[in-house]
Amino acid sequence: MTLMGHTFRQTFHLARHLSTNAGGESEYSEPEPHRCRCEGDTKRLVTADGSERVSEFLVFTSVAVRPEDRVYPPDADPDDDSAGREPLRVIARRGLSGAVDHYEVYL
């Protein structure tokens, strides 16, 4: 259990990035539900490619999320492909032991 695990009372869906085809389109696994805490958080971020974007959500979870995965925030329909988002930034937060405790995912 993570230090923040008791606050994870919401559910988000995560579709893992599987591959990219010759046309440049990404293929994802079926979205799977995971526990989280989601906060509305408007924040200006600089992404890995150097562009500036505005995040709308901050998701705290104990599940490792990669930048190329697709995240469906709580209350988003995982059957609707347009409801999923690629994370703008993923930060692994460490606990007192030095091990990864949880992840902060900006959408």
Backbone as a printed PyTorch tensor [residue, N CA C, xyz], in Angstrom:
tensor([[[  0.8470,  -1.1840,   0.0000],
         [  0.0000,   0.0000,   0.0000],
         [  0.8810,   1.2310,   0.0000]],

        [[  0.5310,   2.1510,  -0.8090],
         [  1.2850,   3.3890,  -0.8880],
         [  0.8860,   4.3250,   0.2480]],

        [[  1.6880,   5.3510,   0.4450],
         [  1.3660,   6.3430,   1.4630],
         [  0.0470,   7.0420,   1.1590]],

        [[ -0.2660,   7.1850,  -0.1240],
         [ -1.4880,   7.8680,  -0.5260],
         [ -2.6140,   6.9000,  -0.8750]],

        [[ -2.3720,   5.6050,  -0.7630],
         [ -3.3350,   4.6010,  -1.2140],
         [ -4.7200,   4.7530,  -0.6370]],

        [[ -4.8250,   5.2200,   0.5890],
         [ -6.1420,   5.3680,   1.2150],
         [ -6.9710,   6.4760,   0.5620]],

        [[ -6.3510,   7.3290,  -0.2410],
         [ -7.0870,   8.4090,  -0.9220],
         [ -7.5390,   8.0090,  -2.3190]],

        [[ -7.1440,   6.8300,  -2.7840],
         [ -7.4800,   6.3790,  -4.1370],
         [ -8.8970,   5.8070,  -4.1310]],

        [[ -9.8950,   6.6690,  -4.2770],
         [-11.2930,   6.2420,  -4.2020],
         [-12.0190,   6.4030,  -5.5290]],

        [[-11.2950,   6.7690,  -6.5580],
         [-11.8700,   6.9150,  -7.8900],
         [-11.2480,   5.8620,  -8.8040]],

        [[-11.8000,   5.7460,  -9.9960],
         [-11.2950,   4.7710, -10.9690],
         [-11.0140,   5.4640, -12.2950]],

        [[ -9.8210,   5.2070, -12.8310],
         [ -9.5000,   5.6420, -14.1850],
         [ -9.1970,   4.4080, -14.9970]],

        [[ -9.2100,   4.5360, -16.3000],
         [ -8.8950,   3.4080, -17.1790],
         [ -7.5920,   3.7030, -17.9100]],

        [[ -6.7760,   2.6730, -18.0540],
         [ -5.4670,   2.8010, -18.6890],
         [ -5.3670,   1.8190, -19.8460]],

        [[ -5.0830,   2.3470, -21.0340],
         [ -4.8450,   1.5260, -22.2250],
         [ -3.3500,   1.6240, -22.5370]],

        [[ -2.6650,   0.5030, -22.4490],
         [ -1.2160,   0.4760, -22.6970],
         [ -0.9110,   0.5940, -24.1870]],

        [[  0.1260,   1.3400, -24.4940],
         [  0.5920,   1.4710, -25.8810],
         [  1.2540,   0.1550, -26.2770]],

        [[  0.7940,  -0.4280, -27.3790],
         [  1.3390,  -1.7090, -27.8370],
         [  2.3360,  -1.5200, -28.9780]],

        [[  1.9500,  -0.7570, -29.9810],
         [  2.8280,  -0.5660, -31.1370],
         [  2.3410,   0.6080, -31.9700]],

        [[  3.1720,   0.9780, -32.9270],
         [  2.8150,   2.0080, -33.9030],
         [  2.9360,   1.3790, -35.2790]],

        [[  1.8870,   1.4910, -36.0750],
         [  1.9140,   0.8600, -37.3990],
         [  2.6580,   1.7290, -38.4040]],

        [[  2.7620,   1.2520, -39.6270],
         [  3.5210,   1.9530, -40.6670],
         [  2.9340,   3.3240, -40.9850]],

        [[  1.6360,   3.4970, -40.7560],
         [  0.9930,   4.7750, -41.0230],
         [  1.1480,   5.7710, -39.8840]],

        [[  1.8490,   5.3740, -38.8110],
         [  2.0640,   6.2580, -37.6780],
         [  0.9510,   6.2490, -36.6500]],

        [[ -0.0280,   5.3480, -36.8130],
         [ -1.1340,   5.2520, -35.8640],
         [ -0.7660,   4.2990, -34.7360]],

        [[ -1.0590,   4.7020, -33.5300],
         [ -0.7410,   3.8810, -32.3570],
         [ -1.8370,   2.8590, -32.0970]],

        [[ -1.4120,   1.7050, -31.5990],
         [ -2.3500,   0.6520, -31.2050],
         [ -2.2400,   0.4810, -29.7030]],

        [[ -3.4070,   0.3320, -29.0460],
         [ -3.4660,   0.2530, -27.5920],
         [ -4.1730,  -1.0160, -27.1520]],

        [[ -3.8750,  -1.4460, -25.9320],
         [ -4.5870,  -2.5730, -25.3420],
         [ -5.9890,  -2.1220, -24.9370]],

        [[ -6.8040,  -3.0560, -24.5120],
         [ -8.1230,  -2.7040, -23.9760],
         [ -7.9270,  -1.9220, -22.6850]],

        [[ -8.7080,  -0.8640, -22.4570],
         [ -8.5710,  -0.0860, -21.2180],
         [ -8.8950,  -0.9330, -19.9920]],

        [[ -8.0350,  -0.8540, -18.9850],
         [ -8.2250,  -1.5900, -17.7320],
         [ -8.4450,  -0.6000, -16.5960]],

        [[ -9.3680,  -0.9040, -15.6670],
         [ -9.6340,   0.0120, -14.5600],
         [ -8.5570,  -0.0740, -13.4740]],

        [[ -8.2260,   1.0720, -12.8840],
         [ -7.2640,   1.1490, -11.7780],
         [ -7.7470,   2.2170, -10.8010]],

        [[ -7.3630,   2.0630,  -9.5420],
         [ -7.7340,   3.0370,  -8.5170],
         [ -6.8670,   4.2890,  -8.6360]],

        [[ -7.4640,   5.4310,  -8.2780],
         [ -6.7310,   6.6860,  -8.3630],
         [ -7.4050,   7.7560,  -7.5020]],

        [[ -6.7670,   8.8850,  -7.4600],
         [ -7.3820,  10.1240,  -6.9800],
         [ -7.1650,  11.1370,  -8.0940]],

        [[ -8.2220,  11.7880,  -8.4980],
         [ -8.1440,  12.7380,  -9.6050],
         [ -8.5660,  14.1150,  -9.1190]],

        [[ -7.7890,  15.1040,  -9.4890],
         [ -8.0990,  16.4890,  -9.1390],
         [ -8.1170,  17.3170, -10.4140]],

        [[ -9.0620,  18.2240, -10.4810],
         [ -9.0370,  19.1980, -11.5700],
         [ -7.8770,  20.1380, -11.3000]],

        [[ -6.9820,  20.2560, -12.2460],
         [ -5.7750,  21.0440, -12.0110],
         [ -5.3630,  21.6980, -13.3190]],

        [[ -5.6000,  22.9830, -13.4430],
         [ -5.1870,  23.7050, -14.6370],
         [ -3.7740,  24.2300, -14.4020]],

        [[ -2.8530,  23.7300, -15.2080],
         [ -1.4490,  24.0750, -15.0210],
         [ -0.7570,  24.1140, -16.3750]],

        [[  0.0770,  25.0900, -16.5860],
         [  0.8480,  25.1890, -17.8310],
         [  2.1150,  24.3720, -17.6750]],

        [[  2.3400,  23.4540, -18.6170],
         [  3.4920,  22.5550, -18.5600],
         [  4.3120,  22.6580, -19.8270]],

        [[  5.5800,  22.3500, -19.7120],
         [  6.4390,  22.1750, -20.8730],
         [  6.6030,  20.6730, -21.0550]],

        [[  6.1800,  20.1490, -22.1980],
         [  6.2340,  18.7170, -22.4480],
         [  7.6490,  18.2960, -22.8530]],

        [[  7.8360,  16.9930, -23.0230],
         [  9.1570,  16.4540, -23.3600],
         [  9.6850,  16.9900, -24.6870]],

        [[  8.7780,  17.3020, -25.6230],
         [  9.2390,  17.8260, -26.9160],
         [  9.4370,  19.3400, -26.9070]],

        [[  9.2580,  19.9880, -25.7430],
         [  9.5190,  21.4060, -25.6020],
         [  8.3240,  22.3100, -25.8480]],

        [[  7.1850,  21.7360, -26.2100],
         [  6.0040,  22.5620, -26.4420],
         [  5.2840,  22.8540, -25.1190]],

        [[  4.5810,  23.9660, -25.0820],
         [  3.8150,  24.3240, -23.8860],
         [  2.3890,  23.8400, -24.0490]],

        [[  1.8640,  23.1680, -23.0180],
         [  0.4990,  22.6490, -23.0220],
         [ -0.1360,  22.9670, -21.6830]],

        [[ -1.4380,  22.9110, -21.6130],
         [ -2.1700,  23.1580, -20.3690],
         [ -2.8240,  21.8570, -19.9280]],

        [[ -2.5240,  21.4390, -18.7010],
         [ -3.1500,  20.2320, -18.1660],
         [ -4.4810,  20.6070, -17.5240]],

        [[ -5.4240,  19.6720, -17.5550],
         [ -6.7300,  19.8840, -16.9480],
         [ -6.9480,  18.9980, -15.7380]],

        [[ -6.2290,  17.8710, -15.6830],
         [ -6.3890,  16.9100, -14.6030],
         [ -5.0370,  16.5050, -14.0460]],

        [[ -5.0300,  16.1620, -12.7690],
         [ -3.8790,  15.5460, -12.1310],
         [ -4.3730,  14.2550, -11.5050]],

        [[ -3.8160,  13.1290, -11.9420],
         [ -4.2290,  11.8160, -11.4640],
         [ -3.1030,  11.2400, -10.6190]],

        [[ -3.4180,  10.8340,  -9.3990],
         [ -2.4780,  10.1450,  -8.5160],
         [ -2.8290,   8.6660,  -8.5500]],

        [[ -1.8460,   7.7950,  -8.7880],
         [ -2.0990,   6.3610,  -8.8570],
         [ -0.8480,   5.5820,  -8.4710]],

        [[ -1.0330,   4.3310,  -8.0770],
         [  0.1110,   3.4730,  -7.7640],
         [  0.5410,   2.6590,  -8.9810]],

        [[ -0.1790,   2.7890, -10.0910],
         [  0.1140,   2.0520, -11.3200],
         [  1.0700,   2.8650, -12.1850]],

        [[  2.0990,   2.2100, -12.6870],
         [  3.0560,   2.8890, -13.5670],
         [  2.3710,   3.2530, -14.8810]],

        [[  2.4370,   4.5270, -15.2370],
         [  1.8720,   5.0310, -16.4880],
         [  3.0240,   5.5570, -17.3230]],

        [[  3.0510,   5.1610, -18.5880],
         [  4.0930,   5.6330, -19.4890],
         [  3.5580,   6.7830, -20.3290]],

        [[  4.4170,   7.6830, -20.7810],
         [  3.9600,   8.8410, -21.5660],
         [  3.2220,   8.4740, -22.8580]],

        [[  3.4780,   7.3050, -23.4150],
         [  2.8160,   6.9140, -24.6670],
         [  1.5010,   6.1620, -24.4450]],

        [[  1.1530,   5.8500, -23.1930],
         [ -0.1080,   5.1700, -22.8840],
         [ -1.2820,   6.1260, -23.0680]],

        [[ -2.4790,   5.5770, -23.0170],
         [ -3.7040,   6.3800, -23.1370],
         [ -4.4670,   6.2660, -21.8210]],

        [[ -4.8230,   7.4170, -21.2330],
         [ -5.4780,   7.4670, -19.9300],
         [ -6.8850,   8.0270, -20.0960]],

        [[ -7.8500,   7.3490, -19.4860],
         [ -9.2340,   7.8000, -19.4550],
         [ -9.5350,   8.2520, -18.0350]],

        [[ -9.6900,   9.5620, -17.8070],
         [ -9.9300,  10.0590, -16.4520],
         [-11.2390,   9.5070, -15.8870]],

        [[-11.4290,   9.6150, -14.5710],
         [-12.7090,   9.1890, -13.9900],
         [-13.8730,   9.8660, -14.7100]],

        [[-14.9560,   9.1540, -14.8600],
         [-16.1810,   9.6150, -15.5260],
         [-16.0510,   9.6880, -17.0340]],

        [[-14.8890,   9.3640, -17.6120],
         [-14.7510,   9.2980, -19.0730],
         [-15.1270,   7.8810, -19.5190]],

        [[-15.7430,   7.7770, -20.6740],
         [-16.1800,   6.4890, -21.2020],
         [-15.0080,   5.7850, -21.8850]],

        [[-14.5290,   4.6460, -21.3220],
         [-13.3910,   3.9530, -21.9350],
         [-13.7120,   3.3440, -23.3040]],

        [[-15.0050,   3.2660, -23.6640],
         [-15.3840,   2.7570, -24.9870],
         [-15.3040,   3.8390, -26.0560]],

        [[-15.1500,   5.0910, -25.6310],
         [-15.0390,   6.2210, -26.5470],
         [-13.5570,   6.5770, -26.7040]],

        [[-12.9960,   6.2560, -27.8670],
         [-11.5610,   6.4980, -28.0910],
         [-11.1800,   7.9630, -27.9220]],

        [[-12.0860,   8.8750, -28.2520],
         [-11.7640,  10.2940, -28.1480],
         [-11.7180,  10.7840, -26.6950]],

        [[-12.2040,   9.9830, -25.7470],
         [-12.1850,  10.3780, -24.3310],
         [-10.8270,  10.1210, -23.6870]],

        [[-10.0020,   9.2740, -24.3110],
         [ -8.6750,   8.9730, -23.7800],
         [ -7.6740,  10.0610, -24.1260]],

        [[ -6.6960,  10.2230, -23.2530],
         [ -5.6680,  11.2530, -23.4610],
         [ -4.2910,  10.6680, -23.2250]],

        [[ -3.3300,  11.1940, -23.9610],
         [ -1.9480,  10.8340, -23.6790],
         [ -1.4530,  11.7620, -22.5800]],

        [[ -0.7480,  11.2380, -21.5960],
         [ -0.2620,  12.0840, -20.5020],
         [  0.6880,  13.1660, -21.0090]],

        [[  0.5520,  14.3520, -20.4420],
         [  1.4690,  15.4430, -20.7680],
         [  2.7760,  15.2750, -19.9970]],

        [[  2.6600,  14.7550, -18.7930],
         [  3.8360,  14.5210, -17.9490],
         [  3.4860,  13.4430, -16.9390]],

        [[  4.4560,  12.5510, -16.6510],
         [  4.3020,  11.5220, -15.6260],
         [  5.4870,  11.6540, -14.6810]],

        [[  5.1900,  11.7800, -13.3870],
         [  6.2490,  11.9330, -12.3900],
         [  6.1340,  10.7870, -11.3950]],

        [[  7.2240,  10.0480, -11.2060],
         [  7.2700,   8.9920, -10.1900],
         [  7.6980,   9.6310,  -8.8660]],

        [[  6.8740,   9.4910,  -7.8570],
         [  7.1860,  10.0450,  -6.5330],
         [  7.6540,   8.9220,  -5.6160]],

        [[  8.7190,   9.1920,  -4.8990],
         [  9.3170,   8.1760,  -4.0290],
         [  8.8930,   8.3830,  -2.5840]],

        [[  8.7780,   7.2600,  -1.8640],
         [  8.4310,   7.2930,  -0.4510],
         [  9.6850,   7.4290,   0.3960]],

        [[  9.5190,   7.2880,   1.6970],
         [ 10.6380,   7.4350,   2.6290],
         [ 11.7020,   6.3560,   2.4460]],

        [[ 11.2960,   5.1890,   1.9370],
         [ 12.2410,   4.0950,   1.7340],
         [ 13.0910,   4.2800,   0.4750]],

        [[ 12.7010,   5.2070,  -0.3830],
         [ 13.4240,   5.4250,  -1.6340],
         [ 12.7940,   4.7270,  -2.8200]],

        [[ 11.8320,   3.8320,  -2.5660],
         [ 11.1380,   3.1350,  -3.6490],
         [ 10.0080,   4.0180,  -4.1800]],

        [[  9.6030,   3.7630,  -5.4240],
         [  8.5050,   4.5300,  -6.0080],
         [  7.2400,   4.2510,  -5.2080]],

        [[  6.5870,   5.3120,  -4.7480],
         [  5.3740,   5.1940,  -3.9380],
         [  4.1330,   5.3470,  -4.8080]],

        [[  4.1060,   6.3630,  -5.6540],
         [  2.9640,   6.5940,  -6.5340],
         [  3.4160,   7.4510,  -7.7210]],

        [[  2.4990,   7.5960,  -8.6550],
         [  2.7760,   8.3700,  -9.8660],
         [  1.7990,   9.5360,  -9.9410]],

        [[  2.2860,  10.6700, -10.4250],
         [  1.4540,  11.8300, -10.7040],
         [  1.3850,  11.9640, -12.2130]],

        [[  0.1730,  11.8970, -12.7410],
         [ -0.0400,  11.9040, -14.1850],
         [ -0.8200,  13.1720, -14.5360]],

        [[ -0.2150,  14.0290, -15.3300],
         [ -0.8640,  15.2680, -15.7620],
         [ -1.5220,  15.0180, -17.1150]],

        [[ -2.8230,  15.3300, -17.2170],
         [ -3.5730,  15.1610, -18.4660],
         [ -4.0750,  16.4940, -18.9540]]])
